Amino acid sequence: MLRGKLAVCVLFIGSFICLSNSNIFATDIDTDLIFADMCEMCHGPDGKGTKQGIEFGVHDFTDAEWQASKTDEEFVNSITNGKEENPNYIPYGGMLGEEEIKAMAAYVRKFAQE
Ligand code: HEC
């Protein structure tokens, strides 16, 4: 009986440590890594879009005019839910946390600011 409780306790502490290691705090979010891992294959390292990405219909992130036409909410919503009218755009809501998605929306802005 005691053993069972101990096991539950160890599991609980274990998952707590795991959680604190994952990026749940805004300051810990490695946006460069997320971009390289999950976004770059379509949006390209320079944000202009890869050949594949452009076929899917990505916009040039360095285009300040296009950026200005979009709100942060739109970005967050698109990254979370994908685009209803574009099946090539996959929703990331299940893979990234809310804070991570907000951080990525801000990250995308940076391409038009250099
Ligand atoms: C499979 C290719 C692909 C990947 C991977 C991808 N995107 Fe996109 N993304 C697209 C396409 C295509 C569009 C254009 C959708 C449209 O406007 O129809 C787009 C549009 C966007 C937009 C503009 C949304 C809007 O409201 O117009 C943002 C911001 C964005 N992507 C961010 C990201 C981020 C951040 C990641 C990584 C977490 C990512 N994308 C990964 C294909 C991709």
Residues whose N, C-alpha, C, O or C-beta is under 5 A from the ligand:
A	BS01	HEC	M38 C39 C42 G53 F56 G57 V58 H59 E74 F75 S78 K83 N86 N88 Y89 Y92 M104 V108
